[in-house]
Amino acid sequence: MDNSRDLNLDSIIADVKAQYEDTACRSRAEAEAWYKSKFEELRVTAGRNADSLRETKKEISELTRIIQKLNGEVKNAKDQRCKLETAVANAEQCGETSIKDAKCKLSELEVALQQTKADLARQLCEYQELMNVKLALDIEITTYRKLLEGEENRLKFSFALPFAAVCHSQRGLAYSPEPTFASTQVPAKRSSCRNGSASRSAGVCGEAVRSGSTRSSHVKLVSMTKSAR
């Protein structure tokens, strides 16, 4: 009885041991398979991540380059802004100076314009006075000229008619003596001479007498003009 029990126990232990070994082998195989699958997954994932990492590094490099470019542009923009601010300040200063100069010149021009207007008004007044003086002188000259012409005609006719009668008598023409031409009949003879009948009948002697009477009339007119002045 005891030997059979010992044999059964050994067989049971052997069976259990075989079962455990079988289970361990299966577990080991499953673990290895799981490990291999996980390793393969991790390798694939690592490959993908490596590609992503390379793309990310590439993007980072590109972004770094863009950032550097933008930083350079920002710096240039800041420098340009500083230059523009300086130029604007200078332009404002120059503009203020130009405005002040323009205002000064405008004031000077206004003063000059007022002075010119005053000078023009004064010159107009002087011109008007001169024109009035000229008009008065023209009137006076015209008056004197008419007086001189009237005096010349009076003297010319008063001296020409008696001598014309004498010349006609010397040529054998009919002569009617009128000894008092100058004293009694001056207006009638003057009107006839103005019509030109007496001067045409005077002839050569009348011309000589007329020239002499003109010289004498000039002397009388000069004395008359002096006395009138």
Secondary structure per residue as TSV (DSSP state, phi and psi in degrees):
chain	resnum	aa	ss	phi	psi
A	1	M	-	360.0	-43.0
A	2	D	H	-69.9	-38.7
A	3	N	H	-65.9	-37.2
A	4	S	H	-67.6	-34.2
A	5	R	H	-69.6	-41.0
A	6	D	H	-62.2	-40.9
A	7	L	H	-65.1	-40.0
A	8	N	H	-66.9	-37.6
A	9	L	H	-67.2	-40.9
A	10	D	H	-64.8	-40.4
A	11	S	H	-67.3	-36.1
A	12	I	H	-66.4	-44.5
A	13	I	H	-61.9	-40.2
A	14	A	H	-64.3	-41.3
A	15	D	H	-63.7	-44.3
A	16	V	H	-63.2	-41.4
A	17	K	H	-63.3	-39.9
A	18	A	H	-65.6	-40.3
A	19	Q	H	-63.5	-42.4
A	20	Y	H	-65.7	-40.2
A	21	E	H	-64.1	-40.0
A	22	D	H	-64.9	-42.6
A	23	T	H	-64.1	-41.5
A	24	A	H	-64.1	-40.8
A	25	C	H	-63.1	-43.3
A	26	R	H	-65.5	-41.2
A	27	S	H	-64.5	-40.5
A	28	R	H	-63.6	-43.6
A	29	A	H	-64.3	-43.1
A	30	E	H	-63.9	-40.8
A	31	A	H	-64.9	-41.6
A	32	E	H	-64.4	-41.6
A	33	A	H	-64.3	-43.9
A	34	W	H	-62.2	-42.0
A	35	Y	H	-62.5	-44.3
A	36	K	H	-63.4	-41.6
A	37	S	H	-65.6	-44.1
A	38	K	H	-63.5	-40.2
A	39	F	H	-63.2	-41.2
A	40	E	H	-65.3	-41.6
A	41	E	H	-62.2	-44.6
A	42	L	H	-63.7	-36.0
A	43	R	H	-66.6	-43.7
A	44	V	H	-63.5	-44.2
A	45	T	H	-62.8	-40.2
A	46	A	H	-63.7	-38.9
A	47	G	H	-62.8	-46.1
A	48	R	H	-62.1	-43.5
A	49	N	H	-64.1	-34.6
A	50	A	H	-64.6	-43.7
A	51	D	H	-61.4	-44.7
A	52	S	H	-62.1	-38.2
A	53	L	H	-64.6	-42.1
A	54	R	H	-63.1	-43.7
A	55	E	H	-62.7	-41.0
A	56	T	H	-64.1	-43.5
A	57	K	H	-62.0	-39.6
A	58	K	H	-63.5	-45.1
A	59	E	H	-63.1	-40.0
A	60	I	H	-61.7	-42.3
A	61	S	H	-62.5	-44.0
A	62	E	H	-63.8	-43.2
A	63	L	H	-65.0	-37.9
A	64	T	H	-62.1	-42.4
A	65	R	H	-63.5	-43.1
A	66	I	H	-63.7	-41.0
A	67	I	H	-62.4	-43.4
A	68	Q	H	-62.1	-42.0
A	69	K	H	-62.5	-44.8
A	70	L	H	-65.5	-37.3
A	71	N	H	-61.9	-40.7
A	72	G	H	-63.6	-42.8
A	73	E	H	-64.7	-39.5
A	74	V	H	-62.8	-41.7
A	75	K	H	-63.4	-44.6
A	76	N	H	-62.3	-39.7
A	77	A	H	-64.4	-40.1
A	78	K	H	-64.2	-43.4
A	79	D	H	-62.0	-43.6
A	80	Q	H	-64.5	-38.0
A	81	R	H	-63.1	-42.5
A	82	C	H	-61.2	-43.4
A	83	K	H	-62.9	-42.5
A	84	L	H	-66.2	-39.5
A	85	E	H	-62.3	-41.5
A	86	T	H	-63.8	-42.9
A	87	A	H	-64.3	-39.9
A	88	V	H	-64.5	-42.3
A	89	A	H	-62.3	-44.1
A	90	N	H	-64.0	-41.4
A	91	A	H	-64.3	-40.5
A	92	E	H	-62.9	-42.3
A	93	Q	H	-63.7	-45.6
A	94	C	H	-64.0	-38.6
A	95	G	H	-63.9	-42.4
A	96	E	H	-62.7	-42.2
A	97	T	H	-63.1	-42.8
A	98	S	H	-64.2	-39.7
A	99	I	H	-63.9	-42.2
A	100	K	H	-62.4	-45.3
A	101	D	H	-61.7	-42.3
A	102	A	H	-63.5	-39.8
A	103	K	H	-64.5	-41.4
A	104	C	H	-62.4	-45.7
A	105	K	H	-63.9	-38.3
A	106	L	H	-63.0	-41.9
A	107	S	H	-62.5	-44.1
A	108	E	H	-61.6	-42.1
A	109	L	H	-65.5	-38.0
A	110	E	H	-64.4	-42.8
A	111	V	H	-62.4	-44.7
A	112	A	H	-62.8	-38.0
A	113	L	H	-64.5	-43.9
A	114	Q	H	-62.7	-42.1
A	115	Q	H	-63.0	-41.2
A	116	T	H	-64.7	-41.3
A	117	K	H	-61.6	-42.7
A	118	A	H	-63.7	-43.7
A	119	D	H	-62.5	-41.2
A	120	L	H	-64.0	-41.9
A	121	A	H	-63.5	-42.5
A	122	R	H	-62.8	-44.2
A	123	Q	H	-64.5	-36.2
A	124	L	H	-64.0	-41.7
A	125	C	H	-62.7	-45.0
A	126	E	H	-62.5	-41.1
A	127	Y	H	-63.9	-40.2
A	128	Q	H	-64.2	-42.0
A	129	E	H	-62.5	-43.3
A	130	L	H	-63.5	-39.8
A	131	M	H	-64.2	-38.9
A	132	N	H	-64.2	-43.0
A	133	V	H	-63.0	-43.0
A	134	K	H	-62.5	-42.2
A	135	L	H	-62.6	-42.7
A	136	A	H	-63.5	-41.9
A	137	L	H	-64.6	-41.5
A	138	D	H	-60.8	-42.6
A	139	I	H	-63.5	-43.7
A	140	E	H	-64.4	-42.1
A	141	I	H	-63.5	-42.4
A	142	T	H	-62.4	-41.4
A	143	T	H	-62.5	-47.3
A	144	Y	H	-62.7	-38.8
A	145	R	H	-63.7	-42.8
A	146	K	H	-66.5	-38.7
A	147	L	H	-62.2	-44.2
A	148	L	H	-64.0	-43.6
A	149	E	H	-63.1	-41.4
A	150	G	H	-64.7	-40.5
A	151	E	H	-67.4	-41.2
A	152	E	H	-61.3	-46.2
A	153	N	H	-62.4	-40.9
A	154	R	H	-62.7	-48.4
A	155	L	H	-66.8	-40.0
A	156	K	H	-61.2	-47.6
A	157	F	H	-71.7	-34.4
A	158	S	H	-68.8	-29.6
A	159	F	H	-93.4	-26.2
A	160	A	H	-78.8	-36.5
A	161	L	H	-67.7	-44.0
A	162	P	H	-64.1	-40.5
A	163	F	H	-68.7	-32.6
A	164	A	H	-65.4	-37.9
A	165	A	H	-66.6	-38.1
A	166	V	H	-64.9	-43.5
A	167	C	H	-63.5	-39.7
A	168	H	H	-65.4	-36.5
A	169	S	H	-69.1	-33.9
A	170	Q	H	-69.0	-27.7
A	171	R	T	-82.2	-0.1
A	172	G	T	92.7	13.2
A	173	L	-	-81.4	169.2
A	174	A	-	-72.3	131.7
A	175	Y	-	-126.7	122.9
A	176	S	-	-108.7	111.2
A	177	P	-	-66.4	128.9
A	178	E	-	-132.7	88.2
A	179	P	T	-71.4	-16.7
A	180	T	T	-117.7	57.3
A	181	F	H	-68.2	-49.5
A	182	A	H	-70.3	-27.1
A	183	S	H	-92.3	-37.4
A	184	T	H	-106.9	-31.6
A	185	Q	S	-123.5	38.9
A	186	V	H	-68.7	-44.6
A	187	P	H	-62.6	-41.1
A	188	A	H	-67.1	-44.5
A	189	K	H	-65.6	-34.6
A	190	R	H	-63.7	-40.9
A	191	S	H	-67.7	-36.7
A	192	S	H	-69.2	-34.5
A	193	C	H	-70.2	-33.4
A	194	R	H	-63.6	-31.3
A	195	N	H	-76.1	-14.3
A	196	G	T	93.6	2.3
A	197	S	H	-73.3	-40.9
A	198	A	H	-71.2	-36.1
A	199	S	H	-69.4	-33.6
A	200	R	H	-71.3	-29.1
A	201	S	H	-87.3	-6.0
A	202	A	H	-73.1	-42.4
A	203	G	H	78.8	-152.7
A	204	V	H	-68.6	-40.4
A	205	C	H	-65.5	-36.5
A	206	G	H	-61.8	-38.5
A	207	E	H	-62.8	-43.7
A	208	A	H	-64.7	-45.4
A	209	V	H	-63.2	-37.2
A	210	R	H	-64.3	-40.6
A	211	S	H	-65.3	-40.9
A	212	G	H	-66.8	-40.5
A	213	S	H	-67.3	-31.2
A	214	T	H	-65.5	-41.7
A	215	R	H	-64.3	-42.3
A	216	S	H	-67.2	-36.7
A	217	S	H	-66.9	-34.3
A	218	H	H	-60.4	-42.7
A	219	V	H	-62.7	-44.7
A	220	K	H	-66.2	-38.0
A	221	L	H	-69.7	-35.5
A	222	V	H	-63.7	-44.5
A	223	S	H	-64.9	-37.8
A	224	M	H	-67.0	-40.0
A	225	T	H	-64.2	-42.2
A	226	K	H	-62.2	-42.7
A	227	S	H	-67.1	-35.9
A	228	A	H	-67.3	-38.2
A	229	R	-	-67.9	360.0
